[in-house]
Amino acid sequence: MAGGDWHRTAHRAPQSTNRRVDPTIAARAGRQLHLITLAELREAGLSARGVRSRVARGRLHRVHRGVFCVHPPPLSVWQRYLAAVLACGPGSSLSDFSAAHHLAIAEQIAGTIHITNPGGAGRSLRGITVHRREIAACDRMILNGVPCTTAVRTVVDCAAAADEMGLEDLLMAADSKRILNRRRLDELVAERRGQPGIHKLERLITDDPVETRSVNERRMFSICRRFGVSLPLVNHPIRTGGRLFYADFCWPEMNLIVEVDSWRWHGGRNAGESDADRDQILSLAGWRIVHFTRDQVKHRADQTGQRLLALTGSGSSRAPFDS
């Protein structure tokens, strides 16, 4: 072979290889939010030297050890979550408060991304907190391309770090999105009885409804007496549209219903009952429905009392309405 022919062949060979490798990389990264692992690059036919060359030329961008993005930063939050999962290897899932944010049941918390896998792989990776735990198949899901724990498993995993109010907020958010499997929640809590934080969840899901109701009644009645608001009927039955509803607090003479939204207060409701549907039916029947949060009744009694006074128009001394 002539020298010139040899050089032309030598230069053409990498281009031929790229024509085979590039579509494979593009297809795999396209299924993974434009992310790809070192192992996948090697499977596609790229050598270690080829990977280093593409990084140097800006065709690949390193996110974690062994994980690359095919476009430059910035990365979306979903990409950062998936990159952390990929960096920790097969069987890994986004978990704890990172999963809670991904499931839209909690605000994003600054700090490391939480990952769970059975072997604890990835513990040395910067920006990632890895929990060594087994996860049943029924407790894993894929959301927006990111493997993560289900809502129930996420709440259980957050139990050790969250306070009781924080856990109740997670439960309420998941329940409002209809993504909370209550039967599985009971199973997981029973399986983990005695583990850190589980006692808080046990109190939230097993408290006697009568006891819970009496606590809320005392708080609401105390606010009413303090602000001169007439005392409401409690758990008052209302039949309308062929259905029977129970109002947390009711002033029938004013067609006013006040609901206190909390997991303990409403956690025992039929899971198939839509609060929005319920409110609409009662509104069509002429009722006014106003929702207060558990936090308002428990920690913002002044604000709650002023608003109740304005809603009922009762009381001997009028306090200004605090909007």
C-alpha positions in Angstrom: 0.0 0.0 0.0 1.4 3.4 -0.9 2.2 5.7 1.9 -0.4 8.2 0.9 -3.1 5.5 0.8 -2.1 4.3 4.2 -2.5 7.8 5.7 -5.9 8.3 4.1 -7.1 5.0 5.5 -5.7 5.8 9.0 -7.6 9.1 9.1 -10.8 7.6 7.8 -11.0 4.8 10.4 -12.0 7.1 13.4 -14.7 8.8 11.3 -16.1 5.4 10.5 -16.0 4.4 14.2 -17.7 7.7 15.1 -20.5 7.1 12.6 -21.3 3.8 14.5 -20.7 5.2 18.0 -22.5 8.5 17.9 -26.0 7.3 17.1 -25.7 4.7 19.9 -24.6 7.4 22.4 -27.4 9.8 21.2 -30.1 7.1 21.6 -29.0 6.0 25.0 -28.6 9.6 26.4 -31.9 10.6 24.8 -33.7 8.0 27.0 -31.9 9.3 30.1 -32.4 13.1 30.1 -29.2 13.5 28.0 -27.1 11.7 30.5 -24.9 8.6 30.0 -22.6 6.5 32.1 -19.0 5.5 31.5 -20.1 1.9 31.2 -22.7 2.8 28.6 -20.1 4.8 26.6 -17.8 1.8 26.6 -20.7 -0.5 25.5 -21.3 1.9 22.7 -17.8 1.3 21.5 -15.9 4.3 22.9 -12.5 3.7 24.4 -11.3 5.3 27.6 -9.1 7.5 25.4 -12.1 8.4 23.3 -14.0 9.5 26.4 -11.2 11.7 27.6 -10.9 13.2 24.1 -14.6 14.0 24.0 -14.5 15.6 27.4 -11.5 17.7 26.4 -13.3 18.8 23.2 -16.5 19.7 25.1 -18.6 16.9 23.5 -19.1 15.3 26.9 -19.4 17.0 30.3 -18.6 15.2 33.5 -21.3 15.4 36.2 -20.1 12.7 38.6 -17.5 10.1 38.5 -18.6 7.8 35.7 -21.6 10.0 34.6 -21.6 12.5 31.8 -24.0 14.9 30.1 -24.0 15.4 26.3 -24.7 19.1 26.7 -23.0 21.7 28.9 -24.3 23.0 32.2 -26.6 24.1 33.7 -28.5 20.9 34.4 -32.1 20.8 35.3 -33.0 19.5 38.8 -34.4 16.3 37.2 -31.0 15.8 35.5 -29.1 16.4 38.7 -31.4 13.8 40.4 -30.9 11.2 37.7 -27.2 11.8 37.5 -26.9 11.1 41.2 -28.9 7.9 40.8 -26.8 6.8 37.8 -23.6 7.6 39.8 -24.6 5.2 42.6 -25.2 2.3 40.2 -27.9 -0.3 39.5 -30.7 -0.6 42.1 -30.3 3.0 43.3 -33.3 5.3 43.8 -33.8 8.9 44.7 -35.1 8.9 48.3 -35.8 10.8 51.5 -36.4 14.6 51.1 -35.0 14.6 47.6 -37.7 12.1 46.5 -40.3 14.2 48.5 -39.4 17.2 46.4 -39.4 15.2 43.2 -42.9 13.8 44.0 -44.0 17.5 44.7 -45.0 16.8 48.3 -42.2 18.9 49.8 -40.1 22.0 49.0 -36.6 21.5 47.7 -34.1 21.4 50.6 -30.6 22.7 50.0 -27.8 20.3 50.5 -26.9 16.9 49.2 -29.1 14.6 47.1 -30.3 11.5 48.9 -30.0 8.1 47.3 -30.9 4.7 48.6 -29.5 1.4 47.4 -28.9 -2.0 49.0 -25.1 -1.9 48.9 -24.4 1.6 50.0 -22.7 2.3 46.7 -21.7 5.9 46.0 -21.0 6.9 49.6 -17.8 8.6 48.6 -19.4 10.8 45.9 -19.4 14.5 46.5 -22.9 16.1 46.9 -24.7 12.7 47.4 -25.8 11.2 50.7 -26.3 7.4 50.3 -28.5 5.3 52.5 -27.9 1.6 52.6 -31.4 0.1 52.6 -33.3 -2.6 50.8 -36.3 -1.4 48.8 -39.1 -3.6 47.7 -40.1 -3.4 44.1 -43.5 -2.1 45.0 -41.8 0.8 46.8 -39.9 2.0 43.7 -41.2 4.0 40.7 -39.9 6.1 37.8 -41.2 9.7 37.7 -40.0 12.0 34.9 -37.3 9.5 34.0 -35.9 9.4 37.5 -36.0 6.2 39.6 -37.3 7.2 43.0 -39.1 5.8 46.1 -42.9 5.9 46.2 -44.7 8.5 48.3 -45.3 6.0 51.1 -41.7 4.8 51.2 -40.5 8.4 51.0 -42.5 9.4 54.0 -41.3 6.4 56.0 -37.6 7.2 55.1 -38.1 10.8 56.1 -39.5 9.8 59.6 -36.1 9.9 61.4 -35.1 13.4 60.2 -38.5 15.1 60.2 -40.5 16.4 63.1 -44.1 15.3 63.6 -45.5 18.4 62.0 -43.2 17.9 59.0 -44.3 14.3 58.6 -48.0 15.3 58.8 -47.4 17.9 56.1 -45.9 15.1 53.9 -48.8 12.8 54.5 -51.3 15.5 53.8 -49.6 16.6 50.6 -49.3 13.0 49.3 -52.9 12.3 50.3 -54.1 15.4 48.5 -52.4 14.2 45.3 -54.0 10.7 45.7 -50.5 9.1 45.7 -50.5 7.7 49.2 -51.2 4.0 49.5 -52.6 3.8 53.1 -52.5 0.1 53.3 -48.8 0.0 52.3 -48.2 2.8 54.8 -49.6 0.7 57.6 -47.5 -2.3 56.5 -44.2 -0.3 56.4 -44.8 1.3 59.8 -45.6 -2.1 61.3 -42.5 -3.6 59.8 -40.2 -0.8 61.1 -41.7 -0.5 64.5 -39.0 0.6 66.9 -36.7 2.2 64.3 -35.8 5.9 64.6 -38.7 8.2 63.8 -41.4 5.5 63.3 -43.1 6.3 66.6 -44.0 9.7 65.2 -45.7 8.1 62.2 -47.5 5.6 64.4 -49.0 8.5 66.4 -50.1 10.2 63.2 -51.8 7.2 61.7 -53.1 5.3 64.8 -54.3 8.1 67.1 -57.8 7.6 68.4 -60.0 9.7 66.1 -62.2 10.7 69.1 -59.1 11.8 71.1 -57.8 13.7 68.1 -61.2 15.4 67.5 -61.4 16.4 71.2 -58.0 18.2 71.0 -59.1 20.2 68.0 -62.5 20.9 69.6 -60.8 22.3 72.7 -58.6 24.6 70.6 -61.4 25.8 68.4 -63.8 26.4 71.4 -61.0 28.2 73.2 -60.5 30.6 70.2 -64.3 31.1 69.9 -64.7 32.0 73.6 -61.8 34.3 73.6 -63.1 36.3 70.6 -66.8 36.1 71.5 -67.7 33.9 68.6 -70.8 31.7 69.1 -69.8 28.1 69.6 -70.3 25.8 66.6 -71.7 22.3 66.3 -69.0 19.7 65.9 -68.9 16.9 63.4 -72.4 18.0 62.3 -74.2 15.8 59.8 -75.5 17.4 56.6 -77.5 15.4 54.1 -77.7 16.9 50.6 -77.7 15.7 47.1 -78.5 12.2 48.3 -75.2 12.1 50.3 -74.3 12.5 53.9 -71.4 14.7 54.9 -70.0 15.6 58.3 -68.8 19.2 58.9 -65.9 19.7 61.3 -67.4 22.9 62.8 -70.8 24.2 61.7 -72.9 27.2 62.3 -76.2 26.0 60.7 -78.0 29.3 61.2 -75.4 31.0 59.1 -74.9 28.1 56.6 -71.2 28.3 57.6 -68.8 25.3 57.7 -65.3 25.5 58.9 -62.9 22.6 58.1 -59.6 22.0 59.9 -57.3 20.4 57.4 -54.9 18.0 59.0 -53.9 14.3 58.5 -55.2 13.3 61.9 -58.5 15.2 61.5 -59.3 13.9 58.0 -57.0 10.9 57.6 -59.8 8.4 58.3 -62.0 9.7 55.6 -63.0 7.4 52.7 -60.0 7.6 50.4 -62.4 7.8 47.4 -64.1 11.0 48.7 -62.8 14.1 46.9 -62.7 17.2 49.2 -63.2 19.4 46.2 -66.3 17.4 45.1 -67.6 17.6 48.6 -67.1 21.3 48.9 -68.8 21.9 45.5 -71.9 19.8 46.5 -72.2 21.7 49.8 -71.7 25.1 48.1 -74.5 24.3 45.6 -76.7 23.6 48.6 -76.0 27.0 49.9 -73.3 26.4 52.4 -70.1 28.5 52.9 -67.1 26.3 53.4 -63.9 27.8 54.8 -60.7 25.8 55.4 -58.2 26.5 58.2 -55.0 24.6 58.5 -53.9 22.8 61.6 -51.1 25.4 62.0 -53.5 28.3 62.0 -55.7 26.7 64.8 -52.7 25.5 66.8 -50.1 28.3 66.4 -52.0 31.4 65.0 -55.0 31.6 67.3 -55.2 35.4 67.1 -55.4 35.4 63.3 -57.9 32.5 63.4 -60.1 34.2 66.0 -60.2 37.5 64.0 -61.2 35.6 60.9 -63.9 33.6 62.6 -65.3 36.7 64.1 -65.5 38.3 60.6 -67.0 35.2 59.1 -69.7 34.8 61.8 -70.3 38.5 62.5 -70.8 37.5 66.1 -69.3 38.6 69.3 -69.7 41.5 71.7 -66.4 43.2 70.8 -65.3 43.4 67.3 -61.6 42.7 66.6 -60.2 44.1 63.3 -60.1 41.6 60.5 -56.5 40.6 59.9 -56.0 39.6 56.3 
